[in-house]
């Protein structure tokens, strides 16, 4: 597998110290990011929002006491999850999955209620066309909408795409699917993602819309009029809602 095709993060539990040491010694890790203490303080704040009204020193003292009780004798190194991003060499220490989402999505409340968030987390959403669709897929991940994303595009990132795709010049030539998956996993490493690197066509449209993970919503941002018709015909037969933003031209 080429480095350009790698797009899935690797998870390590806090007890996998030998594996983490081996990863570091083999030169895979370029940078370690360990902000777990601050994340835990954020969790305590999310669970006790009224304490924000207290003066900062008193508030911090109470949050630290809550954090100590939450850890229940465990050291910070013995808590949470380590996530390694092989394409960038970043190793990140994060809260456990449920607590990670509790903090990360806390400020969406009650724009999206807890009940709505739980419902949306079960959605499978398909995005076809990852120029404009890149921003849509990233926004879905940021907002916690969808637990499984199917992403389809056959193209590579070109310089002319960078008026509408948040990417760096060092990413030119990457598959748009790989680029989007990497960006999404850096927001939510636990999200389920399926890539269709050949885009959607007559041969794979049924797998994209259905398969083992049928879509709940289809987002169409592809350029081909023929594929737009194909998607709508199949989606109508399935009773599947289709959302599209028209292109500038």
C-alpha positions as CSV (number, residue, x, y, z in Angstrom):
1,X,0.0,0.0,0.0
2,X,1.4,3.4,-1.0
3,X,1.7,6.2,1.5
4,X,-0.7,8.2,-0.7
5,X,-3.5,5.7,-0.2
6,X,-3.2,5.5,3.7
7,X,-6.2,7.1,5.3
8,X,-7.2,5.1,8.4
9,X,-5.9,6.0,11.9
10,X,-4.5,3.4,14.2
11,X,-5.8,3.1,17.8
12,X,-3.8,2.1,20.9
13,X,-5.2,1.5,24.4
14,X,-3.3,3.0,27.4
15,X,-2.1,-0.5,28.3
16,X,-0.4,-1.0,24.9
17,X,2.8,0.6,26.1
18,X,5.0,-1.9,24.3
19,X,3.3,-1.2,21.0
20,X,3.5,2.6,21.5
21,X,7.2,2.4,22.4
22,X,7.9,0.3,19.3
23,X,6.0,2.8,17.1
24,X,8.1,5.6,18.5
25,X,11.4,3.8,18.2
26,X,10.7,2.8,14.6
27,X,10.5,6.5,13.7
28,X,6.8,6.5,12.8
29,X,5.9,9.2,15.3
30,X,7.0,12.7,14.4
31,X,4.9,14.6,17.0
32,X,3.2,13.6,20.2
33,X,0.1,15.6,21.3
34,X,-1.0,14.9,24.9
35,X,-3.6,17.4,26.2
36,X,-5.6,14.8,28.1
37,X,-5.6,16.8,31.3
38,X,-7.2,19.8,29.6
39,X,-9.7,17.5,27.9
40,X,-10.6,16.0,31.3
41,X,-11.1,19.5,32.7
42,X,-13.3,20.2,29.7
43,X,-15.4,17.1,30.6
44,X,-15.8,18.3,34.2
45,X,-16.8,21.7,33.0
46,X,-19.4,20.2,30.5
47,X,-20.9,18.2,33.4
48,X,-21.0,21.2,35.8
49,X,-21.7,24.3,33.6
50,X,-22.9,26.4,36.6
51,X,-19.4,26.3,38.0
52,X,-18.3,28.7,35.2
53,X,-19.9,31.5,37.2
54,X,-17.3,31.1,40.0
55,X,-13.9,33.0,40.0
56,X,-11.3,31.2,37.9
57,X,-9.1,29.9,40.8
58,X,-12.0,28.4,42.7
59,X,-13.5,27.0,39.5
60,X,-10.3,25.3,38.6
61,X,-9.8,23.8,42.0
62,X,-13.3,22.2,41.9
63,X,-12.8,20.9,38.4
64,X,-9.5,19.4,39.4
65,X,-11.1,17.7,42.4
66,X,-13.8,16.3,40.1
67,X,-11.2,15.1,37.7
68,X,-9.3,13.3,40.4
69,X,-12.4,11.6,41.5
70,X,-13.2,10.6,37.9
71,X,-9.8,9.1,37.4
72,X,-10.3,7.1,40.6
73,X,-6.6,6.6,41.3
74,X,-5.5,6.1,37.7
75,X,-2.7,8.2,36.3
76,X,-3.3,10.2,33.1
77,X,-1.1,7.8,31.2
78,X,-3.5,5.0,32.1
79,X,-6.6,6.6,30.8
80,X,-8.1,7.3,27.4
81,X,-7.0,6.3,23.9
82,X,-4.0,7.0,21.7
83,X,-4.7,7.7,18.0
84,X,-1.9,7.5,15.5
85,X,-2.3,9.2,12.1
86,X,0.3,7.5,9.8
87,X,0.0,10.0,7.0
88,X,1.3,12.9,9.2
89,X,3.2,11.0,12.0
90,X,0.9,12.6,14.7
91,X,0.2,10.6,17.9
92,X,-2.6,12.0,19.9
93,X,-3.9,11.2,23.4
94,X,-7.7,11.5,23.6
95,X,-10.5,10.8,26.0
96,X,-12.4,7.5,25.6
97,X,-14.8,7.6,22.7
98,X,-18.1,8.5,24.6
99,X,-16.4,11.2,26.7
100,X,-14.7,12.6,23.6
101,X,-18.0,13.1,22.0
102,X,-19.6,14.5,25.2
103,X,-17.1,17.3,25.3
104,X,-16.6,17.8,21.5
105,X,-20.3,18.2,20.8
106,X,-21.3,19.8,24.1
107,X,-21.6,23.3,22.6
108,X,-24.0,22.1,19.9
109,X,-26.6,21.7,22.6
110,X,-29.5,22.5,22.2
111,X,-29.1,23.5,18.6
112,X,-29.0,19.7,18.2
113,X,-30.6,18.0,21.3
114,X,-29.1,15.0,22.9
115,X,-32.0,12.9,21.6
116,X,-31.5,14.2,18.1
117,X,-27.7,13.7,18.3
118,X,-28.3,10.0,19.2
119,X,-30.6,9.6,16.3
120,X,-28.3,11.3,13.8
121,X,-25.4,9.2,15.0
122,X,-27.1,6.2,13.5
123,X,-27.5,7.8,10.0
124,X,-25.5,6.6,7.0
125,X,-25.0,9.5,4.6
126,X,-23.6,9.3,1.1
127,X,-21.7,12.2,-0.5
128,X,-21.1,12.0,-4.3
129,X,-18.5,14.5,-5.6
130,X,-15.9,15.8,-3.2
131,X,-15.1,19.3,-4.3
132,X,-18.1,21.1,-2.9
133,X,-18.9,17.8,-1.2
134,X,-15.7,18.0,0.8
135,X,-17.0,20.9,2.8
136,X,-20.3,19.1,3.3
137,X,-18.7,15.9,4.5
138,X,-16.4,17.8,6.9
139,X,-19.3,19.8,8.3
140,X,-21.3,16.7,8.9
141,X,-18.3,15.3,10.9
142,X,-17.9,18.5,12.8
143,X,-21.6,18.6,13.8
144,X,-21.7,14.9,14.7
145,X,-24.3,14.2,12.0
146,X,-24.0,10.6,10.7
147,X,-22.2,7.6,12.1
148,X,-21.2,6.3,8.7
149,X,-20.2,8.3,5.7
150,X,-19.9,6.9,2.2
151,X,-17.7,9.2,0.0
152,X,-17.5,8.9,-3.7
153,X,-15.2,10.6,-6.2
154,X,-12.8,9.3,-9.0
155,X,-10.7,12.4,-9.2
156,X,-7.4,13.7,-7.7
157,X,-7.0,17.1,-6.0
158,X,-5.9,19.7,-8.6
159,X,-4.8,23.3,-8.1
160,X,-8.0,24.5,-9.7
161,X,-10.0,22.7,-7.0
162,X,-8.5,24.7,-4.2
163,X,-11.0,27.6,-4.5
164,X,-13.5,25.3,-2.8
165,X,-11.6,22.6,-1.0
166,X,-9.8,23.2,2.3
167,X,-6.4,21.6,1.5
168,X,-2.7,22.4,1.4
169,X,-0.5,22.6,-1.6
170,X,1.4,19.5,-0.3
171,X,-1.8,17.5,-0.8
172,X,-2.1,18.2,-4.6
173,X,-2.4,14.9,-6.4
174,X,-4.1,13.0,-3.6
175,X,-7.3,11.2,-4.3
176,X,-10.2,13.5,-3.2
177,X,-11.6,10.5,-1.3
178,X,-8.4,10.0,0.6
179,X,-8.1,13.7,1.4
180,X,-11.6,13.9,2.8
181,X,-11.2,10.7,4.8
182,X,-8.0,12.0,6.4
183,X,-9.5,15.3,7.2
184,X,-12.6,13.7,8.8
185,X,-10.6,11.3,10.9
186,X,-8.6,14.2,12.3
187,X,-11.9,15.5,13.5
188,X,-13.5,12.2,14.5
189,X,-11.2,9.2,14.5
190,X,-14.1,6.9,15.4
191,X,-16.4,7.7,12.4
192,X,-17.1,4.8,10.0
193,X,-16.1,5.7,6.4
194,X,-16.4,3.8,3.2
195,X,-14.6,5.2,0.1
196,X,-15.7,4.7,-3.5
197,X,-12.5,5.7,-5.3
198,X,-14.0,5.2,-8.8
199,X,-16.9,7.5,-8.1
200,X,-20.5,6.3,-8.6
201,X,-21.4,4.5,-11.8
202,X,-24.0,2.1,-13.1
203,X,-22.0,-0.8,-11.8
204,X,-21.7,0.3,-8.2
205,X,-24.7,2.6,-7.6
206,X,-26.7,-0.1,-5.9
207,X,-23.8,-0.8,-3.5
208,X,-23.3,2.9,-2.8
209,X,-27.0,3.5,-2.1
210,X,-27.6,0.2,-0.3
211,X,-25.3,-2.7,0.3
212,X,-24.6,-3.7,3.9
213,X,-25.1,0.0,5.0
214,X,-28.1,1.5,3.2
215,X,-28.1,5.3,3.0
216,X,-30.5,7.4,5.0
217,X,-29.6,10.6,3.0
218,X,-27.9,11.1,-0.3
219,X,-25.9,14.3,-1.0
220,X,-25.3,14.9,-4.7
221,X,-22.4,17.2,-5.7
222,X,-21.1,15.4,-8.7
223,X,-20.6,17.1,-12.1
224,X,-22.0,14.4,-14.4
225,X,-25.7,15.0,-15.5
226,X,-25.9,11.4,-16.4
227,X,-24.9,10.3,-12.9
228,X,-27.3,12.8,-11.4
229,X,-30.2,11.2,-13.3
230,X,-29.0,7.8,-12.3
231,X,-28.8,8.7,-8.6
232,X,-32.2,10.2,-8.6
233,X,-33.9,7.4,-10.4
234,X,-32.4,4.8,-8.0
235,X,-33.0,7.0,-4.9
236,X,-36.7,7.6,-5.9
237,X,-37.2,3.8,-6.2
238,X,-35.8,3.5,-2.7
239,X,-37.7,6.4,-1.2
240,X,-34.3,8.0,-0.4
241,X,-34.1,11.8,0.1
242,X,-31.6,13.6,-2.1
243,X,-30.0,16.9,-1.2
244,X,-28.0,19.1,-3.7
245,X,-26.5,22.5,-3.8
246,X,-26.3,23.8,-7.4
247,X,-22.8,24.7,-8.7
248,X,-21.8,28.3,-9.4
249,X,-22.0,27.9,-13.1
